[in-house]
Amino acid sequence: MRKWSLSSIFIAFLLILVTVSMLYPFLYMISVSLSKSIYVMRGDIFLLPKGIDFSVYRLVLEDPRIGQGYLNTIIYVGLGTFISLIVTSLGAYSLSRRDMMFNKTFTLLIIFTMFFQGGMIPTFLAVKSLGVMDNIWAMVLPGAVSTWNLLVMRTFFVNFPKELEEAGKVDGLNDFSIFVRIVVPLSKAVFATIGLFYAVAMWNNFTLPLLYLRDQALFPLQVVLRNIVLAGSNANGDAMGVGGDSLIVDESLKYATIMVSTIPILLLYPMLQKYFVKGVMIGAVKG
């Protein structure tokens, strides 16, 4: 039987505290959103829901804004992740080739953007000058490439067996064919990992739509959620009134809206778990 040292017990206890501190707000929101209004108004909810009631969730899911926001978000996440993976993988594979002209120069220029950026106003002016304001491209193009994700994927490709690439050249493949037919099929781990990073970032992003979208029909779910939470309105857009009881009911509604917008993206993690750790570790072994 393994003997636990004092330091191991302390670390385990500390990790348990951190885990509880992270899980409790999530569990509390679930409990409040599932409890009957009377228990919420009395402040009886601590950890478990009382008087299970799904009426708040029905109210949220029947709101046309939520449905439209979900559809917009799924489109943005799907298209944006696809474009980001294509651009990032092509750039990372190019930078991983030691024989590419000006390889170190391009790498240094890309790393430079991690510390010094143009800022919000120049980026806004650039997007506006490109004519992509207030449409789907304003959501997927400005954030198409993350420097960090590009460097992680580059490191993965640097460690890719060169013998396979040389075998492809012997068979008459060019660089692009080697990438598509050999490298990509054998790089599922890093593609799944980087794709998850991009998908989560796009799902949670509300800065880009606030800057570049004006048409409410194009708003993603996070902006709809933000408007509901800040306005304190119900799912049909009607104010619920003023006073202690109404504010508590508003709290239940807000928590239900947060859960509706959070759970779908959380479900991706179990499906990609087997690729996640492998992709991150291999992509961070050496530069």
VOGU-525336 format. One record per residue: x, y, z of N, C-alpha, C, O, CB in turn; residue in three letters. Coordinates in steps of 0.1 Angstrom, whole numbers, padded with zeros to 4 digits, always signed. Glycine has a CB too. Layout:
// VOGU-525336
XYZXYZXYZXYZXYZAla ...
// end
This chain:
// VOGU-525336
+0008-0012+0000+0000+0000+0000+0009+0012+0000+0019+0013+0007-0010+0000+0012Met +0005+0022-0008+0013+0034-0009+0011+0043+0003+0000+0045+0008+0009+0042-0022Arg +0023+0048+0008+0023+0057+0020+0022+0071+0015+0030+0076+0006+0035+0054+0029Lys +0013+0079+0021+0011+0093+0017+0020+0101+0026+0019+0101+0038-0003+0097+0018Trp +0028+0110+0020+0037+0119+0028+0028+0131+0031+0018+0133+0026+0050+0123+0020Ser +0034+0139+0040+0027+0151+0044+0025+0161+0033+0015+0167+0031+0035+0158+0056Leu +0035+0162+0024+0034+0171+0013+0024+0166+0003+0017+0174-0003+0048+0172+0006Ser +0023+0153+0001+0013+0147-0008-0001+0150-0003-0010+0154-0011+0015+0132-0010Ser -0003+0149+0010-0016+0151+0016-0020+0166+0014-0031+0169+0011-0016+0147+0031Ile -0010+0175+0016-0013+0189+0015-0016+0193+0001-0026+0200-0002+0000+0197+0019Phe -0009+0187-0009-0012+0190-0023-0026+0185-0027-0033+0191-0034-0001+0184-0032Ile -0029+0173-0022-0042+0167-0025-0053+0175-0019-0063+0178-0026-0043+0152-0020Ala -0051+0180-0007-0061+0188-0001-0063+0202-0008-0074+0207-0010-0057+0191+0014Phe -0051+0207-0012-0052+0220-0020-0059+0218-0033-0067+0227-0037-0038+0225-0022Leu -0057+0207-0040-0063+0205-0053-0078+0203-0051-0086+0207-0059-0057+0193-0060Leu -0082+0196-0040-0096+0194-0037-0103+0208-0034-0114+0210-0039-0098+0185-0024Ile -0096+0216-0027-0102+0230-0025-0104+0237-0038-0114+0244-0040-0093+0238-0015Leu -0094+0237-0046-0094+0244-0059-0106+0238-0067-0113+0246-0074-0081+0243-0067Val -0107+0225-0068-0118+0218-0075-0132+0222-0070-0141+0226-0078-0116+0203-0075Thr -0133+0222-0057-0146+0226-0051-0149+0241-0054-0161+0244-0057-0146+0224-0036Val -0139+0249-0053-0142+0264-0056-0146+0266-0070-0153+0276-0073-0129+0272-0052Ser -0141+0257-0079-0145+0259-0093-0158+0253-0096-0166+0258-0105-0134+0253-0102Met -0161+0242-0090-0174+0234-0093-0186+0240-0086-0197+0240-0091-0172+0220-0089Leu -0184+0246-0074-0195+0251-0066-0204+0261-0073-0216+0260-0074-0191+0256-0053Tyr -0198+0272-0079-0206+0282-0087-0214+0275-0098-0225+0279-0100-0197+0293-0092Pro -0208+0266-0105-0215+0259-0115-0227+0251-0110-0238+0251-0115-0205+0249-0123Phe -0224+0243-0099-0235+0235-0093-0246+0244-0087-0258+0241-0088-0230+0226-0082Leu -0242+0256-0082-0252+0265-0076-0261+0271-0087-0273+0272-0085-0245+0276-0069Tyr -0255+0274-0098-0263+0279-0109-0273+0269-0114-0285+0272-0117-0255+0284-0121Met -0269+0256-0115-0278+0245-0119-0289+0244-0109-0301+0242-0113-0270+0232-0120Ile -0286+0244-0096-0296+0242-0085-0306+0254-0086-0318+0251-0085-0289+0242-0072Ser -0302+0266-0087-0311+0277-0087-0320+0277-0099-0332+0279-0098-0303+0291-0087Val -0314+0273-0111-0322+0273-0123-0332+0262-0123-0342+0263-0130-0313+0272-0135Ser -0330+0251-0116-0339+0240-0115-0349+0240-0104-0358+0232-0103-0331+0227-0115Leu -0347+0250-0095-0356+0250-0083-0368+0258-0085-0369+0267-0094-0348+0256-0071Ser -0379+0255-0077-0391+0263-0078-0388+0277-0073-0380+0279-0064-0402+0256-0070Lys -0396+0287-0078-0394+0301-0074-0395+0303-0059-0388+0312-0054-0404+0309-0082Ser -0404+0296-0053-0406+0299-0038-0394+0296-0030-0390+0304-0021-0418+0291-0033Ile -0386+0285-0034-0374+0282-0026-0363+0292-0030-0355+0295-0022-0370+0268-0030Tyr -0363+0296-0043-0353+0306-0047-0355+0319-0039-0345+0326-0035-0353+0308-0062Val -0367+0324-0039-0371+0336-0032-0368+0336-0017-0365+0346-0011-0385+0340-0034Met -0369+0324-0011-0366+0323+0003-0351+0321+0006-0347+0321+0017-0374+0311+0009Arg -0343+0319-0005-0329+0318-0003-0325+0304+0003-0315+0303+0010-0323+0328+0006Gly -0333+0294+0000-0331+0281+0006-0321+0272-0003-0318+0261+0001-0344+0273+0007Asp -0317+0277-0014-0308+0269-0023-0294+0271-0019-0288+0282-0018-0310+0273-0038Ile -0287+0260-0016-0273+0260-0013-0265+0251-0022-0255+0256-0029-0271+0255+0002Phe -0268+0239-0024-0261+0230-0033-0270+0222-0042-0267+0221-0054-0252+0221-0024Leu -0281+0216-0036-0290+0208-0044-0303+0216-0047-0307+0224-0039-0293+0195-0037Leu -0309+0213-0059-0322+0220-0062-0333+0215-0053-0333+0204-0049-0325+0218-0077Pro -0343+0224-0051-0355+0220-0044-0367+0222-0052-0369+0233-0058-0355+0228-0030Lys -0375+0212-0052-0388+0213-0060-0384+0215-0075-0386+0225-0081-0396+0225-0056Gly -0379+0204-0081-0375+0205-0095-0385+0211-0104-0397+0207-0104-0371+0190-0100Ile -0381+0221-0111-0390+0229-0120-0382+0233-0133-0372+0240-0132-0396+0241-0113Asp -0387+0229-0144-0380+0232-0157-0387+0243-0164-0384+0246-0176-0380+0219-0166Phe -0396+0250-0158-0403+0261-0164-0394+0272-0169-0396+0278-0180-0414+0267-0155Ser -0383+0275-0161-0374+0286-0166-0366+0281-0178-0364+0290-0187-0364+0289-0154Val -0363+0269-0179-0356+0264-0191-0365+0264-0203-0361+0267-0214-0350+0250-0189Tyr -0378+0261-0201-0388+0261-0212-0389+0276-0217-0390+0278-0229-0401+0256-0208Arg -0389+0285-0207-0390+0299-0211-0378+0304-0219-0380+0311-0229-0391+0308-0198Leu -0366+0299-0215-0354+0303-0223-0354+0296-0236-0351+0303-0246-0342+0299-0215Val -0357+0284-0237-0356+0276-0250-0367+0281-0260-0365+0279-0272-0357+0262-0248Leu -0378+0286-0255-0389+0290-0264-0386+0305-0269-0393+0309-0278-0402+0290-0257Glu -0376+0311-0264-0373+0325-0268-0367+0324-0282-0356+0317-0284-0364+0332-0258Asp -0372+0331-0292-0366+0330-0306-0352+0336-0306-0344+0332-0315-0375+0338-0316Pro -0349+0345-0297-0335+0351-0297-0325+0340-0294-0314+0340-0299-0334+0362-0287Arg -0329+0331-0284-0319+0320-0281-0317+0311-0292-0306+0307-0295-0325+0313-0268Ile -0328+0307-0299-0327+0298-0310-0319+0304-0322-0310+0297-0327-0341+0295-0316Gly -0321+0317-0325-0313+0323-0335-0299+0325-0331-0290+0323-0339-0319+0337-0339Gln -0297+0328-0318-0283+0329-0313-0275+0316-0314-0263+0316-0317-0283+0334-0299Gly -0282+0305-0311-0276+0292-0312-0272+0289-0326-0261+0284-0329-0286+0281-0306Tyr -0281+0291-0335-0278+0288-0349-0267+0297-0354-0258+0292-0361-0291+0291-0358Leu -0266+0310-0351-0255+0318-0355-0242+0313-0349-0232+0313-0356-0258+0333-0351Asn -0242+0310-0336-0230+0305-0329-0225+0292-0336-0213+0291-0338-0233+0303-0315Thr -0234+0283-0338-0229+0270-0345-0223+0273-0358-0213+0267-0362-0241+0261-0346Ile -0229+0282-0366-0223+0286-0379-0210+0292-0377-0200+0288-0384-0233+0295-0387Ile -0209+0302-0368-0196+0308-0366-0185+0299-0361-0174+0299-0366-0198+0320-0356Tyr -0189+0290-0352-0179+0281-0346-0175+0271-0357-0163+0268-0358-0185+0274-0334Val -0184+0265-0364-0181+0255-0374-0172+0261-0385-0162+0255-0388-0193+0249-0380Gly -0177+0272-0391-0169+0278-0402-0156+0284-0397-0146+0282-0404-0178+0288-0409Leu -0157+0291-0386-0145+0297-0381-0134+0287-0377-0122+0289-0380-0148+0305-0369Gly -0138+0276-0371-0128+0266-0367-0122+0259-0379-0110+0256-0380-0134+0255-0358Thr -0130+0257-0389-0125+0251-0402-0115+0260-0409-0105+0255-0413-0137+0248-0411Phe -0118+0273-0410-0109+0282-0416-0096+0283-0408-0085+0284-0413-0116+0296-0418Ile -0098+0284-0395-0086+0286-0386-0077+0274-0387-0065+0276-0387-0091+0288-0372Ser -0082+0262-0387-0074+0250-0388-0066+0250-0401-0055+0246-0402-0082+0237-0386Leu -0073+0253-0412-0066+0253-0425-0055+0263-0425-0044+0260-0429-0077+0257-0437Ile -0058+0276-0422-0047+0286-0422-0036+0283-0412-0024+0284-0416-0054+0300-0419Val -0040+0279-0400-0030+0276-0390-0021+0264-0394-0009+0265-0392-0036+0274-0376Thr -0027+0254-0398-0019+0242-0402-0010+0244-0414+0002+0240-0414-0028+0230-0405Ser -0015+0252-0424-0006+0255-0435+0006+0263-0431+0017+0261-0435-0014+0262-0446Leu +0003+0274-0423+0014+0282-0418+0023+0275-0409+0035+0277-0410+0008+0294-0411Gly +0018+0266-0400+0027+0259-0391+0035+0249-0398+0047+0248-0395+0018+0252-0380Ala +0030+0242-0408+0038+0233-0415+0049+0240-0423+0060+0234-0425+0029+0224-0425Tyr +0046+0251-0429+0056+0259-0436+0067+0263-0427+0079+0262-0431+0050+0271-0443Ser +0064+0268-0415+0074+0272-0406+0082+0261-0400+0093+0263-0396+0068+0280-0395Leu +0076+0249-0400+0084+0237-0395+0094+0232-0405+0103+0224-0401+0074+0226-0392Ser +0094+0236-0417+0104+0232-0427+0116+0240-0426+0116+0252-0428+0098+0233-0441Arg +0127+0234-0421+0139+0241-0419+0145+0247-0432+0153+0257-0431+0150+0232-0412Arg +0142+0241-0443+0148+0245-0456+0140+0256-0462+0144+0261-0473+0149+0234-0465Asp +0129+0261-0456+0122+0272-0462+0129+0285-0461+0135+0288-0450+0108+0274-0455Met +0129+0293-0471+0137+0306-0472+0131+0315-0461+0119+0317-0460+0136+0312-0486Met +0140+0322-0454+0136+0332-0444+0128+0325-0433+0119+0332-0427+0129+0343-0450Phe +0130+0313-0429+0122+0306-0419+0123+0313-0406+0113+0315-0400+0127+0291-0418Asn +0135+0315-0401+0137+0321-0388+0131+0336-0388+0126+0340-0378+0152+0322-0384Lys +0133+0343-0399+0128+0356-0399+0112+0357-0398+0107+0364-0390+0132+0363-0413Thr +0106+0348-0405+0091+0347-0404+0087+0343-0390+0077+0348-0385+0085+0338-0415Phe +0094+0333-0384+0091+0329-0371+0092+0340-0361+0083+0341-0352+0100+0317-0367Thr +0103+0348-0362+0105+0359-0352+0094+0369-0354+0089+0375-0344+0119+0365-0354Leu +0090+0372-0367+0080+0382-0369+0066+0377-0363+0059+0386-0358+0078+0385-0384Leu +0064+0365-0364+0051+0359-0358+0052+0360-0343+0042+0363-0337+0049+0345-0363Ile +0063+0356-0337+0064+0356-0322+0063+0371-0318+0058+0373-0307+0078+0350-0318Ile +0068+0380-0325+0067+0394-0322+0053+0399-0319+0050+0407-0311+0073+0403-0333Phe +0043+0393-0327+0029+0397-0325+0023+0392-0312+0013+0397-0308+0021+0392-0336Thr +0030+0383-0305+0025+0379-0292+0027+0389-0281+0020+0390-0271+0032+0366-0288Met +0037+0398-0283+0040+0408-0273+0036+0422-0278+0033+0431-0269+0055+0408-0271Phe +0035+0425-0291+0032+0438-0296+0021+0436-0306+0023+0430-0317+0045+0445-0301Phe +0010+0443-0304-0002+0441-0313-0006+0455-0317-0003+0465-0311-0013+0434-0306Gln -0014+0455-0328-0018+0468-0334-0028+0475-0325-0029+0487-0325-0024+0466-0347Gly -0037+0467-0318-0047+0473-0310-0061+0472-0316-0062+0468-0327-0043+0487-0306Gly -0071+0476-0308-0085+0475-0312-0088+0484-0324-0095+0480-0333-0094+0477-0301Met -0084+0497-0323-0088+0507-0333-0082+0503-0347-0089+0503-0357-0084+0521-0329Ile -0069+0501-0348-0064+0497-0361-0070+0485-0367-0072+0484-0379-0049+0495-0360Pro -0073+0475-0358-0079+0463-0363-0093+0465-0368-0098+0460-0378-0080+0452-0351Thr -0101+0474-0360-0114+0478-0365-0114+0485-0378-0122+0482-0387-0121+0487-0354Phe -0104+0494-0380-0103+0501-0393-0099+0492-0404-0104+0493-0415-0093+0512-0392Leu -0091+0482-0401-0087+0472-0411-0099+0464-0416-0101+0461-0428-0076+0463-0406Ala -0107+0459-0406-0119+0451-0409-0129+0459-0417-0135+0454-0426-0125+0446-0396Val -0131+0472-0413-0140+0480-0420-0136+0483-0434-0144+0483-0443-0142+0494-0413Lys -0123+0485-0436-0117+0488-0450-0119+0476-0459-0119+0477-0471-0103+0492-0449Ser -0119+0464-0453-0120+0452-0461-0135+0449-0465-0137+0440-0473-0115+0440-0453Leu -0144+0456-0459-0158+0455-0463-0165+0443-0457-0175+0438-0463-0159+0455-0477Gly -0161+0438-0446-0167+0426-0440-0174+0430-0427-0178+0421-0419-0156+0416-0437Val -0177+0442-0425-0185+0446-0413-0199+0441-0415-0205+0440-0425-0185+0461-0412Met -0205+0437-0403-0219+0433-0402-0223+0421-0411-0233+0421-0417-0228+0445-0405Asp -0214+0412-0412-0217+0399-0419-0209+0388-0412-0201+0390-0403-0214+0400-0434Asn -0211+0376-0417-0205+0364-0411-0190+0364-0411-0184+0359-0402-0210+0351-0418Ile -0184+0371-0421-0169+0371-0423-0163+0379-0412-0151+0377-0408-0165+0376-0436Trp -0170+0389-0406-0165+0397-0396-0163+0389-0383-0155+0393-0374-0174+0409-0393Ala -0169+0377-0382-0168+0368-0370-0157+0358-0372-0152+0353-0362-0181+0362-0368Met -0154+0354-0384-0145+0343-0386-0131+0347-0391-0121+0339-0389-0151+0333-0395Val -0130+0359-0398-0117+0362-0404-0108+0370-0394-0096+0367-0394-0119+0371-0416Leu -0112+0380-0386-0103+0387-0378-0095+0379-0368-0084+0381-0365-0110+0398-0370Pro -0101+0368-0363-0095+0359-0353-0091+0346-0359-0091+0336-0351-0103+0358-0341Gly -0089+0345-0372-0087+0332-0378-0074+0325-0374-0073+0313-0374-0086+0334-0393Ala -0064+0333-0369-0051+0327-0365-0047+0332-0352-0047+0344-0349-0040+0330-0376Val -0044+0322-0343-0038+0325-0330-0023+0322-0330-0020+0311-0334-0046+0317-0319Ser -0015+0331-0326-0001+0329-0327+0003+0318-0318+0012+0310-0322+0006+0342-0322Thr -0003+0316-0306+0001+0305-0297-0003+0292-0304+0005+0283-0304-0007+0307-0284Trp -0015+0291-0309-0019+0278-0316-0010+0275-0328-0007+0263-0330-0033+0279-0320Asn -0006+0285-0335+0003+0283-0346+0017+0278-0342+0022+0269-0349+0005+0297-0354Leu +0022+0283-0331+0035+0278-0326+0034+0264-0321+0043+0256-0322+0041+0288-0316Leu +0023+0261-0314+0021+0247-0309+0021+0237-0320+0027+0227-0320+0009+0246-0300Val +0013+0241-0330+0012+0232-0342+0025+0231-0350+0028+0220-0355+0000+0236-0351Met +0032+0242-0350+0045+0242-0357+0055+0232-0350+0062+0225-0356+0051+0256-0357Arg +0055+0233-0336+0064+0224-0329+0060+0209-0331+0069+0200-0332+0063+0227-0314Thr +0047+0206-0332+0042+0193-0336+0048+0188-0349+0053+0177-0350+0027+0192-0336Phe +0047+0197-0359+0052+0193-0372+0067+0192-0373+0072+0184-0381+0047+0203-0383Phe +0074+0200-0365+0089+0199-0364+0093+0185-0360+0103+0179-0365+0095+0209-0354Val +0085+0179-0351+0088+0165-0346+0083+0154-0355+0084+0142-0352+0083+0164-0332Asn +0076+0158-0366+0071+0148-0375+0082+0140-0382+0092+0146-0386+0061+0154-0385Phe +0081+0127-0382+0092+0119-0388+0095+0123-0403+0086+0123-0411+0088+0104-0388Pro +0107+0127-0405+0111+0131-0418+0112+0120-0428+0111+0122-0440+0125+0138-0417Lys +0113+0107-0423+0114+0096-0432+0101+0094-0440+0101+0090-0452+0117+0083-0424Glu +0089+0098-0434+0077+0097-0441+0076+0107-0452+0071+0104-0463+0065+0098-0431Leu +0081+0119-0449+0081+0129-0460+0090+0126-0471+0087+0128-0483+0085+0143-0454Glu +0102+0120-0468+0111+0116-0478+0105+0105-0487+0108+0104-0499+0125+0112-0472Glu +0098+0096-0480+0092+0085-0488+0081+0091-0497+0080+0085-0508+0085+0075-0478Ala +0074+0101-0493+0064+0107-0502+0071+0114-0514+0066+0113-0525+0057+0118-0494Gly +0083+0120-0512+0090+0126-0523+0095+0115-0533+0094+0118-0545+0102+0134-0518Lys +0099+0104-0528+0103+0093-0536+0091+0089-0545+0093+0085-0557+0108+0081-0528Val +0079+0089-0540+0067+0085-0547+0062+0096-0557+0052+0094-0563+0056+0081-0538Asp +0069+0107-0557+0066+0118-0566+0056+0128-0561+0051+0136-0569+0060+0112-0578Gly +0054+0129-0548+0045+0139-0542+0053+0152-0540+0065+0152-0537+0040+0134-0529Leu +0046+0163-0542+0051+0176-0539+0048+0179-0524+0042+0172-0517+0046+0187-0548Asn +0053+0191-0520+0051+0195-0506+0037+0195-0502+0033+0191-0491+0058+0208-0503Asp +0028+0201-0510+0014+0202-0506+0008+0188-0505+0000+0186-0496+0007+0211-0516Phe +0011+0180-0515+0005+0166-0515+0010+0158-0503+0002+0151-0497+0009+0159-0527Ser +0023+0160-0499+0028+0154-0487+0020+0158-0475+0017+0150-0466+0043+0156-0485Ile +0017+0171-0474+0010+0176-0462-0004+0171-0462-0009+0167-0451+0010+0192-0463Phe -0011+0171-0473-0025+0166-0473-0026+0151-0472-0035+0147-0465-0032+0171-0486Val -0018+0144-0478-0020+0129-0479-0012+0121-0468-0015+0110-0465-0015+0124-0492Arg -0002+0128-0462+0006+0120-0452+0006+0127-0439+0003+0121-0429+0021+0120-0457Ile +0008+0140-0438+0010+0147-0425-0004+0149-0419-0005+0145-0407+0016+0161-0427Val -0014+0153-0426-0027+0156-0420-0033+0143-0414-0038+0143-0403-0036+0162-0430Val -0034+0132-0421-0040+0120-0415-0033+0115-0403-0039+0108-0395-0040+0109-0426Pro -0020+0118-0401-0013+0113-0390-0012+0124-0379-0005+0122-0369+0001+0109-0394Leu -0019+0134-0380-0018+0145-0370-0032+0148-0364-0035+0160-0361-0013+0158-0377Ser -0040+0138-0362-0054+0140-0357-0053+0146-0343-0062+0154-0339-0061+0127-0357Lys -0043+0142-0335-0043+0147-0321-0041+0162-0321-0049+0168-0313-0031+0140-0314Ala -0032+0167-0328-0029+0181-0327-0041+0189-0334-0044+0200-0330-0016+0185-0334Val -0047+0184-0345-0058+0190-0351-0070+0191-0342-0077+0201-0341-0062+0183-0364Phe -0073+0180-0334-0084+0180-0325-0081+0189-0314-0090+0196-0309-0086+0166-0319Ala -0069+0190-0309-0066+0199-0298-0067+0214-0302-0074+0221-0295-0052+0196-0293Thr -0060+0217-0313-0061+0231-0317-0075+0235-0321-0079+0246-0319-0051+0234-0329Ile -0082+0226-0328-0096+0228-0331-0105+0231-0319-0113+0239-0320-0101+0217-0339Gly -0102+0224-0308-0110+0226-0296-0106+0240-0290-0116+0247-0286-0106+0215-0286Leu -0094+0244-0291-0090+0257-0286-0098+0268-0294-0103+0277-0288-0075+0259-0287Phe -0098+0267-0307-0104+0276-0316-0119+0276-0313-0126+0287-0312-0101+0274-0330Tyr -0125+0264-0312-0140+0263-0311-0144+0270-0297-0154+0277-0297-0144+0249-0311Ala -0137+0267-0286-0141+0272-0273-0139+0288-0274-0148+0295-0269-0132+0267-0262Val -0128+0293-0280-0126+0307-0280-0137+0314-0288-0142+0324-0284-0113+0310-0287Ala -0141+0308-0300-0152+0314-0308-0166+0312-0301-0174+0321-0302-0153+0307-0321Met -0168+0302-0294-0181+0300-0287-0183+0310-0276-0194+0316-0274-0182+0286-0281Trp -0172+0313-0269-0173+0323-0258-0171+0337-0262-0172+0346-0253-0163+0319-0247Asn -0167+0340-0274-0163+0353-0278-0176+0362-0280-0185+0359-0287-0155+0353-0291Asn -0176+0374-0273-0186+0384-0276-0180+0397-0279-0187+0407-0282-0195+0385-0264Phe -0166+0398-0279-0160+0411-0283-0161+0414-0298-0165+0425-0302-0145+0410-0279Thr -0159+0404-0306-0160+0406-0321-0174+0410-0325-0175+0419-0333-0155+0393-0328Leu -0184+0403-0321-0197+0407-0325-0201+0421-0320-0208+0428-0327-0208+0397-0321Pro -0197+0425-0308-0200+0438-0303-0193+0449-0311-0198+0460-0313-0196+0439-0288Leu -0181+0446-0317-0174+0455-0325-0179+0456-0339-0180+0466-0345-0159+0452-0325Leu -0182+0444-0345-0183+0443-0360-0198+0440-0364-0200+0441-0376-0174+0433-0365Tyr -0207+0437-0355-0220+0434-0359-0230+0444-0354-0229+0449-0343-0224+0420-0354Leu -0239+0448-0363-0250+0458-0359-0264+0451-0361-0273+0455-0353-0249+0470-0368Arg -0265+0442-0369-0278+0435-0371-0280+0425-0360-0272+0415-0359-0278+0428-0385Asp -0291+0426-0352-0293+0417-0341-0296+0403-0346-0294+0394-0338-0305+0422-0333Gln -0300+0401-0358-0303+0388-0363-0290+0380-0365-0290+0368-0367-0310+0389-0377Ala -0278+0387-0365-0266+0380-0367-0259+0378-0353-0248+0372-0353-0257+0389-0376Leu -0265+0383-0342-0258+0381-0329-0256+0367-0325-0266+0359-0327-0266+0389-0319Phe -0245+0363-0320-0243+0349-0315-0249+0348-0302-0254+0357-0296-0228+0346-0315Pro -0249+0336-0297-0255+0333-0284-0250+0341-0272-0257+0345-0263-0254+0318-0281Leu -0237+0343-0272-0231+0350-0261-0235+0364-0260-0236+0369-0249-0216+0349-0262Gln -0238+0371-0271-0242+0384-0271-0257+0385-0266-0261+0393-0258-0241+0391-0285Val -0265+0375-0270-0279+0374-0266-0279+0372-0251-0287+0378-0243-0286+0362-0273Val -0270+0363-0246-0269+0360-0232-0265+0373-0224-0270+0376-0214-0259+0349-0229Leu -0255+0380-0229-0250+0392-0223-0262+0402-0222-0263+0409-0212-0239+0398-0231Arg -0269+0404-0233-0280+0413-0232-0291+0410-0222-0296+0418-0215-0287+0414-0246Asn -0294+0396-0221-0304+0392-0211-0299+0394-0197-0306+0399-0189-0307+0377-0214Ile -0286+0391-0195-0281+0392-0181-0280+0407-0177-0284+0410-0166-0267+0386-0180Val -0275+0415-0186-0274+0429-0183-0287+0437-0182-0289+0446-0173-0265+0436-0193Leu -0296+0433-0190-0309+0440-0190-0318+0436-0179-0327+0443-0175-0316+0438-0204Ala -0316+0423-0174-0325+0418-0164-0339+0416-0169-0348+0417-0161-0325+0427-0152Gly -0340+0412-0182-0353+0410-0188-0356+0395-0188-0347+0387-0187-0354+0416-0201Ser -0368+0391-0190-0372+0377-0192-0369+0373-0206-0366+0381-0214-0386+0375-0187Asn -0372+0360-0208-0368+0354-0221-0377+0359-0233-0373+0357-0244-0369+0339-0221Ala -0388+0366-0230-0396+0372-0240-0393+0386-0242-0400+0393-0250-0410+0369-0237Asn -0384+0392-0235-0380+0405-0236-0388+0415-0228-0386+0427-0229-0381+0409-0250Gly -0397+0410-0219-0405+0419-0211-0399+0420-0197-0395+0410-0192-0420+0414-0210Asp -0398+0432-0192-0392+0433-0178-0400+0426-0168-0413+0425-0169-0391+0448-0175Ala -0394+0421-0158-0400+0413-0148-0404+0421-0136-0409+0416-0126-0392+0401-0144Met -0401+0434-0137-0405+0442-0126-0394+0445-0117-0383+0441-0119-0417+0436-0118Gly -0397+0453-0106-0387+0457-0097-0391+0452-0083-0402+0451-0079-0385+0473-0096Val -0381+0449-0075-0383+0444-0062-0375+0432-0059-0370+0425-0068-0398+0441-0060Gly -0374+0428-0046-0366+0417-0042-0370+0404-0049-0361+0397-0054-0366+0415-0028Gly -0383+0400-0049-0387+0388-0055-0384+0387-0070-0379+0377-0075-0402+0386-0052Asp -0387+0398-0077-0385+0398-0091-0370+0396-0095-0366+0390-0104-0390+0411-0097Ser -0362+0403-0087-0347+0402-0089-0343+0387-0087-0334+0383-0094-0340+0411-0080Leu -0348+0380-0077-0344+0366-0075-0349+0358-0087-0341+0349-0091-0350+0361-0062Ile -0361+0360-0092-0366+0353-0103-0357+0356-0115-0354+0347-0123-0380+0356-0106Val -0353+0368-0117-0344+0372-0128-0331+0364-0126-0325+0360-0136-0341+0387-0127Asp -0326+0362-0114-0314+0354-0112-0316+0340-0117-0306+0334-0123-0310+0354-0097Glu -0327+0334-0114-0329+0320-0119-0329+0320-0135-0323+0311-0141-0343+0315-0114Ser -0335+0330-0141-0336+0331-0155-0321+0332-0161-0318+0326-0171-0344+0342-0160Leu -0314+0341-0155-0300+0343-0160-0292+0331-0158-0284+0327-0167-0293+0355-0152Lys -0293+0324-0147-0285+0311-0145-0289+0301-0156-0281+0294-0161-0287+0306-0131Tyr -0302+0300-0158-0307+0290-0168-0301+0294-0182-0298+0285-0189-0322+0290-0169Ala -0301+0306-0185-0296+0311-0198-0281+0307-0199-0276+0303-0209-0298+0326-0200Thr -0274+0310-0188-0259+0307-0188-0257+0292-0190-0248+0288-0197-0253+0311-0175Ile -0265+0283-0183-0263+0269-0185-0266+0264-0199-0259+0256-0204-0272+0262-0175Met -0277+0270-0205-0280+0266-0219-0269+0269-0228-0267+0262-0238-0293+0273-0223Val -0262+0280-0226-0251+0284-0235-0238+0277-0231-0229+0277-0240-0249+0299-0234Ser -0237+0272-0219-0224+0266-0215-0223+0251-0218-0212+0246-0222-0221+0269-0201Thr -0234+0244-0215-0233+0229-0215-0229+0224-0229-0221+0214-0229-0247+0224-0212Ile -0234+0229-0240-0230+0223-0253-0215+0222-0256-0210+0212-0260-0237+0230-0264Pro -0208+0233-0253-0194+0233-0255-0187+0225-0245-0176+0219-0249-0189+0248-0255Ile -0192+0223-0233-0186+0214-0224-0186+0199-0228-0178+0191-0225-0192+0215-0210Leu -0197+0196-0236-0198+0182-0241-0187+0178-0251-0186+0166-0254-0212+0180-0247Leu -0180+0188-0256-0170+0185-0266-0158+0179-0259-0151+0171-0265-0166+0197-0274Leu -0155+0183-0247-0143+0178-0240-0142+0163-0238-0132+0157-0241-0142+0185-0227Tyr -0153+0156-0234-0151+0142-0232-0149+0135-0246-0142+0125-0246-0164+0136-0226Pro -0155+0140-0257-0153+0134-0270-0139+0136-0275-0134+0127-0283-0162+0140-0279Met -0132+0147-0271-0119+0150-0276-0108+0147-0266-0096+0150-0268-0118+0164-0281Leu -0111+0141-0254-0102+0140-0244-0090+0131-0248-0078+0134-0244-0109+0134-0232Gln -0092+0121-0255-0081+0112-0259-0071+0118-0268-0059+0114-0268-0087+0099-0266Lys -0075+0129-0275-0066+0136-0284-0060+0148-0277-0049+0152-0280-0073+0141-0297Tyr -0067+0153-0267-0064+0166-0261-0050+0166-0254-0041+0174-0258-0074+0170-0251Phe -0048+0156-0245-0035+0156-0238-0024+0153-0247-0013+0159-0246-0036+0146-0226Val -0026+0143-0256-0015+0139-0265-0011+0150-0274+0001+0153-0277-0020+0127-0274Lys -0021+0158-0279-0018+0169-0288-0011+0180-0282-0001+0185-0287-0031+0174-0294Gly -0014+0183-0269-0008+0194-0262+0007+0190-0259+0016+0198-0260-0015+0198-0250Val +0008+0178-0254+0022+0173-0249+0031+0172-0261+0043+0176-0260+0021+0160-0242Met +0027+0166-0272+0036+0164-0283+0039+0178-0289+0050+0180-0294+0029+0155-0294Ile +0029+0187-0289+0032+0200-0295+0040+0209-0286+0043+0221-0290+0019+0207-0298Gly +0044+0205-0274+0051+0213-0265+0064+0207-0260+0070+0211-0250+0043+0217-0253Ala +0069+0196-0268+0081+0189-0263+0093+0198-0265+0101+0200-0256+0082+0176-0271Val +0094+0203-0277+0106+0212-0280+0103+0221-0291+0093+0219-0299+0119+0203-0284Lys +0110+0232-0292+0108+0242-0303+0117+0240-0314+0117+0248-0324+0108+0255-0297Gly 
// end
